[in-house]
Amino acid sequence: MCGICGVVWTGSQRPVTAEMFADAVGALYHRGPDDEGFYEHPHALLGFRRLAIIDIESGHQPMSNEDGTVWVVFNGEVYNFAELRRDLAAKGHRFRTRSDTEVIVHLYEDLEEECIGRLRGMFALAIWDERRRKLVLARDRLGQKPLVYWQGNGTLAFASELKALRRLGLVRGDVNPFAIDAFLTYQYIPHPMTIYTDAHKLPPGHLGVWENGQFSIRPYWQPPLGEETALPEAEAIERLRHLLTEAVQLRLISDVPLGAFLSGGVDSTIVVGLMQQTQTQPTQTFCVGFTRREFDERHYARAVAEHLGTEHREQVVEPDCMAIFPRLAWFYDEPFGDSSAIPTFLLSEWTRQHVTVALTGDGGDELFAGYPRYRAVRLGGWFDRLPAVVRYVIANPLWRHLPVSPRQKSKLRRLRKLMLALRESPERRYLRWIVIFDNDARHALYSAGFRRALGDADPAEFLMDAYSRCAGRDFVTRTGLVDLLTYLPCDLLTKVDIASMAHSLECRSPFLDHHVVEFAVRLPLRYKMRRLSGKWILKRAFAPFFPPSVRRRPKMGFGVPIDSWFRGPLAQFVRDVLLDPASLSRGYFDRAAIETLVSEHTSGAWDHSYRLWCLVMLELWHRFHLDKQAVRPPETPLIRTQVQ
């Protein structure tokens, strides 16, 4: 796992100085503390920071072919590199290293950019073809590894993170108002947008080719969204066991210590169970917990660890709230509003003290209907089949006046939210279910000038476009596929990548092996959801991995009690940040609307914790990345811990 950076250009003048380029690569130190490398050409610069995982001694990058005409910088892992290497060697290619990176170089010699489709893994990479003065950029199929770019005036620049791209001096730093609008809708900024008007994300499953000053982007892979395969139940279960077992085995290839995150949920339990079957030594598993029981999964993780026989480590964490905010704001590069970044950040820090690679269960919820909100989606589908008069009675607007608990996840509040959403189309209904600020709430929050800047832009188009790509399936399946295309890469995988790489920890996700994904996408809903319970086939296929105490456990979000923080120890902090004259002077928000949000939350009248979190992270992003452009992350100690 590494950090990559580069610039290519057509003119005779180099667009960045050597010092600026070295500084940009240095900004990625946390992604690769083990090694640094550079390549220089009259029309190209490549830079690299390495976290050594495979072939520690000879895997230095940038790496070239024998005659130095093809160069690559590569962040990630190619899990089928041994198979590809054998095929290439049989064709006469000679190898100098044992690394997966060198396989990419020789595969490009044979197939040019079509080689990307042969790679099975997670990656962001750049290949410089010196003879053609051509650059190929590519990002893995599901978006596990990030890649951002800037282009203009016959120049293309790219990097693993925006902070490196900014230090090249090419990105102007103008804030994209549409990105802010999307951020306050989804709690993330959707690809291909970034927070800057002139910088972009390469979407998952896409490659870009830069040649003669022109840059074109196209998909090289798409999940089989419209296909459904009706396998017999026994055959589907056996096929799933085989694919996931193989995916886990491939992700155990490492020359450094390896372990796994374990929450005691379905997905992480399956991954750890398969690791235990494959390895001769007990798997090292890691979990963090909190003193508030509704946020603490340690007892579930402990039960699974004892059942499977892992070498388990857990930790109670007492977050230093004031230290967490600036660390997250610095590392996440653009506003990021998922508060589960806190426990993910802490878990990564704890895990890295013992191993360099950790397997995760990411992707299982999207692929196998695991989120509780899919129950609401299914209930909505049943509602849509009722007679019109019955639908009108059930979805009566009087639900709006129902008194509910201020707690974000109370059952009555969720019921009210569902009933109010039933009057809309299924797609808009789901959007209402997941948004942080809906249209009315955002427009009430914005200043008149900011509303004019946005015009009639609708951030919902990102979600609606994903739904349009998933036609022909039942609506629950379509919604899971939409999350696979949107929420997973833009939120969850971004969260895990940044949190883990901040601590130089590599995370691998067997559920995101594209063979597993293609199989799961084609499964009919009846293999994923029975009645209102998800992950049916996973629980059936891997039943022996689950101890009795966790077989029927409810789904828990990986979160922290920000609702009480914002009413207690951080109440004044939130007020000071959001109502600071510097914050209000940015021109985005109406002061009275901000004051209302803060007062309603601190008084206990309503739970605005998710909204306030997004607003605080937006303002702190401005302070760390625009106002002073901090060179290093704040070094305040992050957590007080009690080892169990």
N, C-alpha and C positions, 0 to 999 in steps of 0.2 A: 504494500500500500504506500502511496507516494503522493507528491505534489508535482504538477507539471506546469510549464509556462513556455510561451514562445511568441515570436513575431516574424512575419514574412512580409516582403515588400517588393515592388517592381522598380522603383526609382533608384537613382544612383546614390542618394543620401540615406544613411541609416536613420530611421525615425526615432530611435531611442538610444541613449548613451549606454556605455558599458556599465557605468555606475548605477543607472536607473534599472537596467535589466537585472543586475546582481541583487539590488534591493528588492525587486519584485520576487525573485526566486527565494530570497531570504525570508520573505513574508510567509512562506509555506513551510518554514522549519518544523513546525509542530506536526505536519503531515509526514515528514521524513527526516528524523534527527540523525540517521546513521550515515548518510553520504550525500554529496552534492556533485553535480556534473553539468558541464556546459558544452555546447556545440556552436561554432560560428562559421558562417558562410557569407559571401557578399550580399546575399538576399534573404538570409534566414538566421535566426537565433533560437536555440532550444535550451531550456533550462530544466533542472530536475532536482528534487529532494527525495531521498530514499528511506523508507522503512523496510529494512531487510527481513524478508520472510522465507524466500526460496533462493537457493544458491547464494548464500550470504557472501562468499568469498569473491565470486566473479560476476555478479549480476549488476555491475555498474552501468549506469545510463548517463547520457544518451548512448544508444547502442546501434551499431551499423552492421551491414553485410560485409562480405570479405573485401570488396573494393571501395567501400566507403561511399557508395552512391545512394544508398537508402538508409535513413536514420529514423529512429523511433524514440519517443518518450512515452511512458506507459504507466498509468496508475490503475492498480487492480490486480486481478488474478484471472488467468486462463486455466480452467480446471481440466480441460482435455488436452493440455499441451504435450503430454507424453505420447498420446496417440497421434497427434499432428506431427510431432517430431519424428516418429518412426516412419510415417508416410513420406515426409520430406527427405529424410536420409536415404530412403529407398530410391528417390528420384535423383540423388547425387548431391544434395545440399550438405555442406560441412558445418558442424557446430563447434563453437569454442567454449560454450558455457552449458550449464544445466538449467538455465533460467527459462521461464515461459516467455519472457520478452523477446528472446532471440527467435523463437518460433514465429512471432509476428513478422519480423523482418523478412524471413525466407518465404513465408506464406505470401507476403506482398509481392515478392519477386515473381511468383507464379501467377497470382490472380489479381494484382493491383488492389483497388479498393473493394473488390468483391470478396476479398479475404475476410472481411469483418464478419460476414455471415457464417464463417466456419468456427468462430471463436465461441466457446461455451464458458461463460464466466461473467464477472462484473468488471467494468473497465471504463476509463476515459483515456483516449490515446491520440497521439499525433504522429503521422508518418510523413517525413520530408523526402520527396523524390528529387534528388539533386539534379539528375539529368533533365527532367522535365520542368524543374522549378515548380513543382506541384506539392501542395500540402493536403493531407487527408486527416480530418478530425472525425472521431466516432465516439459514441457513448453507448453503454450497454443497453440491452433491450428494455429493462424495467426501470432504469434510472438510478441504480445504486450509487454510481460515482458521478460527481458533478463536472460540468465543463461549461465555462462562460467565454464569450468572445466579444470583440469589437472590430469593426471594419470601417475603412474610409480612406480616401486619397491613395488608393492602390496599396493599402496596408491591411493586414489582418493580424490581430493579436488574440491570444487565448491563454487561459489559466484555469487551474482547479478551483480557485476562489476569487471573488471580486476584489478582495484586498490586494491581491497580487496584480490583477489587471489595472486597478487604479494607480498603482505605483509606477506603471509604465508611462504615465503622463498623457495617455491618449484619451481616456474617458473623461469627459468634461465634468461630470459630477452633477449634472442637472437632474433633479428629482422628477420622476415620471408620475404625474398625478393619477393616471389610470392604474398604476401599480399600487398606489395608496388605496384607491377605491377597492381594488380587488383584494388587497391585504385585509382590509376591515370587513370584507365579505367572508373570506375563507380562512383567515389567520395565516395565510401564506401568499406569496406572489407567484402566480401560475407561469409556467414556461409558455412561450419563449421570453416573456418579459423578465426584466430585473427592476430593481428600484431606480436605476438610471435610464434615462431616455435613450442613450446610445450604446448600451451594453445589453447582451442577450444570453439566454441559456440555450444550449443545444438540446433539443427535446430527446427523451429516451428513445432508443431504437432508431436513431437517425445518424447519418454521416454527412459530413460537409466536405466539399472539394474546392480548394482555392487554386486557380491556375490563370495566368495572364491577368492578374488583378481582379478576377471575377470569382465570387463565392456562391456556390449553389448547395442547397441542402435537400436531402431526400430520405425517406424511410428505407431501411434495409430489412426491417422485421416488423410485423404487426401480429398481435395475438389473434387467433381464429374466432373473432367476436361473434360472428353470425352462425357458427357451426355447433351442432349438438349431436353427440354420439350416444346412442342408447345401448350401452354394454349391459350384459347380464350382471346382476349384483355381485356374484362371487368373482367374476372376471374383473370387474371394476376395482374391487377391494384388493385383489392380488396385484393388479397393475399398479395401483397406487403404492402398495408396499414396496414393490420393486423400484419404482421411480424415486421415491423419497429415500430409500436405503442407498441407492446409487448416488443421489445428490449429496447426502451426508458424507459418504465415503470419499467422494471427490474433494470435499471441503476439509478433509482432515490432512491433506498434503501440506506439510509445513516443516521447516527446519528450526522453528522456535516454539516455545511452550504455547499450548492451545487449550481453551476451555469453552464454556458456554454460559450465556445468561439463562437463569432459571427462575421463572415467576411462579411455577406450579400451574400455569394455564395449559390448555390443550397443546398449543403449538410448540412452546419451549419444552414441554414434557416429551413430546414425540421426538424432537431433535435430540434431546439428551438421551432418551432411551435407545435410539439408533446409534448414537456415539458409543454408548456402553456396550452394545452388541459387537461393535467393530474393533474397539481398542482393547489392548491387553491390560492396560492400567486403568484404574477408575478415572472417570472424567472429572475434571475440575469444574465445579459449578459455582455461580455467584449470584447473590441477591442482595438488594438493599431494602430496608423497611423504615417505617416512620412510627412515631408514638401514637398517632391517631389511627385507630383500628380500621376505619373504612378506607384508608390508603395503604394498609400494610398487608402484603402478600407473603410474608416470611413463613407463616405456619403452613401454607400450601406448598411453598417451595421446599420446605424442610421435609414434609411428608413424602413428596416425590423423590427427593434426594435419598431418604432412608429406604424407600421402596426399591429404587434402582441401584443403590449402592455407590453413589458418587462421592467424591471428595468435596464436600460442600462448605462454602464460606458465606456467611451472611453478616450484615452490618446494619445497625441502627444509625440513621443519620439525623442529625439536628442541623438543618441548613442555616448557615449565616445568610439571612435574607439579603442584607445590604451588600454582601460580597457577590452573590449570585448574579444580580442584575447586570452589573458592568461586564462580568466575564461573558455572559451569554450575548450581550449586545456587541461585544468585540468579535467574538468567534463567528457569529452567524451572518456577518457581512451585510445583510439587508434585514428589514423588519421581519421577525418570525414570532408568531403569536401562540404557538402550541406550548402550554405551560408544562407538559410532560417532558419538555427538554430538560427541566431541572433534575428529575430522578434519573433520566438517561445520562445526563452529564455526570452525576454522582456515581452511578453504577459503572460507567466507563472508567472513571478515575480509580475506583476501588478495584475493578477487574485488572486494570493495567499494572497494578502493584504485583501481580502474580503471573500473568500470561501476556502474550503479545497479540494473540488471535482469539476471538470469541465468536462462536456460532449463535445465531439468534433465530427466533420464530417468525420474523417479519414476513408478511404476505399471506399467512394462513387465514386471517379474517376476511380479506377481500376475495380470496379464491374459494372459500368454503362457507360463506354466509355466516360469519362469526359475530358480527357486530349486533348488539341489541337493537339498534335502529332498523335493522332489516325486518324485525318483527313488525314494526310500525308500517314498513313498506308493504308487507304481506297483508296486514289488516286493511291497509288502504286499498289494496287490490280487491279484497273481498267486498269492501264498501262500494267500490265502483260498479259492482255487478248487481247491487240492490236497485229496486225501483226508485224512480226520481223522487217521489214523495217521501219515501223512507229516508233517502239520502238527505233531503232537506231538513227533516226533523232531527236526524242525528247530528248533522253539521250546523246546527242553529247558531247564529252569531252571538246568542246569549252566553255561549261558553266564554266569551271574552271577559265577562263580568264575574266569572267564578273566582272567588278568593283562593289563592294557592300559597304554598310555602315559598319563602324566598330562596330556599335551597335549590341550586341549579339542577340537581338530579332527583328531586322528589318525584314520586310516582304521580301525584296529582298534577304537578306542573307539566310533566311529560304528557299526561292525558289531555290536558287543556291545549297544549301545543299541537298534538295530533289532531284534535277535533277542529281547531281553527284552520289547520292546513288541508283538511279533507275537501274544502270547497274549491280547491285549486286543481290544476292538472297534476298528474302523478309526478312529472319532472319538477314542476315548480313547488310541489308539496315537499319533495325531498330536499330541494334547495332551502326551503324555509326551515326544515328540520336541522340542517347542518350549519347554517350561517351564524356568524358572530353578530353582525349588525345587518338586519334586513334593509330593504330599500328605504322604507320610511324612517327607520332609526338612523341610517347613515345621512340621509338628507337633512334630518333635524339636527344632526351633529355638525354638519358642515357650515362654514361661513358662506355668505352669498357669493363672494368672489370665487371660492373653490368650486361651488356648484356650477358656476358659469364656465369655469375651466374644463369641467368634466363633460359639459354638454349633455347629449343623450346617450352616452356610453353606458353599456350594461355589462357588468362583470359576470352576470349569469351566462353569457354566451359561451364561456369556457366550459361550463358544466353541460349546457345544452348541446354543444358540439360533440362532446363525448357521448351523450345519449344517442345522438343521431348516428354515431358509428356502431352502435350496439343494437340495431334494429333486428327484429325477428325472433327475439327471445322473450321469455316471461319477464315481468318488470322487476322482480327481486334479483334475478340473474343479471339483467341489464344494469341494475344499480350497483351490484358488486363489481361488474366490469368497469363501470364509470369510476368507481373508487380506485380500481386498479390503474386506470389511466390518469387519474387526477390526484386524489388524496394521497395515495401511496407514494408516488415519486416526489410530489411537491411538498408534502408535509412529513410523512413518517420516515422516508429514506433520507431526506435532507436532515431531519432531526438526528437520526442515528449516525449518519456520516460525519456531520460537524461535531457532535458530542464525542464520538469515539476518536476521531482524528485529532481533536484538541488534546487528547492524552496519548497520541501515537499508538492507538489500539485499532487493529483491523477487525471489522465485523463481517461475517459471512452468513448468508441467508439461504439455506437449502430449499425453502419453499419457492424461492425466486429463480431456481434453475429453470431455464425456459422450456425444458422438456416436461417438468412438473406443471408449469403454468399452462402450456398448450393442452395437456391432459385435463387439468382442472377446469379450464374455460369451456371445454366441450361437454362436461358432465351435465346431465339434466338436474334441475333443482331438487328433485326427490332424493337424490343422493347427497345433497348438502343440507336440506332443511326438512325436518319431519315435524308436522304441526307448526309450532313456533320456535323450535329448537334447532340451532345451526350446527354445522360441522359433524353431521351424522356419520358420514363415511370415514372421517378421521377417527372418531371415537370407536367405531366398529372395527376398523382395520388395525388399530393399535391399542385395543382394550387392555392387554396385559401390562402396559406401561403405567396405567393409572391406579393408584391405591384407592380403596373405597372412600376415603375421606375427601377426595377431590373429584370423584367421578361426576358429581352433580353440583359442583361449585358454580356460583354465578360468575359471569364475566365481570372483571374489574378493570377499570381504566388505570393506566400507569400515571398517577397524578400526585399532586401535593395540595395541601389545604390553603390555597391562595385566597379562598373566600374569607377565612378567619384571619389570615395575615393582613388582608386589606381593611379589616375592621379593627385589628389590634395593633401589632408592632409596626406595621407598614402603612397605617392609615395616613399619618402625617406625611410620610415619604411620597405616597401617591398624590396627595393634594399639592405638595410642593413641586413635584415634577410637572404635573399636568396644568397647574395654574400659574406656573412660573411665567413672567413676562416674555422670556425668550421663547418658550414653547408656544404661547399664544400668538406671538409676533410672526410665526411661520405662515399664518394666514389660512390654515386648514379648517379650524374649528371655531364654533361660536362659544364664547366663554360661559354663557348661561347654561348651555347644554352640557358642557363638561361639569360645571358645578352641580347640576342636577344628578348626573350619573354618580359622582363621588358621594354626594350627600345621601342619595337613596341607598347606596351600598353600605356606607359606614353606619347609617341609622338602623340597618337591618330590614328596611322596607322591601328591598329587592336584592337579588344576587346578580351584580354586574361584574363579577370577578373576571370572567373571560374577556369581557369588553375592556375593562380597565387594564388588564394585563397587556392586551394588544396596544392600547394607547400609550402605556408606559414604555413598552419595547420600541414603539415607533419613535418616541421622543429620545430615548437613550441611544437609539441608532443614529439619529441626527447628531447627538453630542459627540459620539465616539468616532463617527466616520465622515462627518461633514465639518463640524465646528472645529475639532482639533486633530482629526485623523490620527488617532493613537497608534504609535508604531508597534507597541507590544500590548498584550492583554494585561489588565490590572492584576497585580500579584498578591492581592489580599488573600489570606488563607480562606479556602472555600467552605470547608465543613468541619464541624466538631463531630467526632465519631466515637461509637462505643462498639468494639468488636465483640461478636458473640461466639 
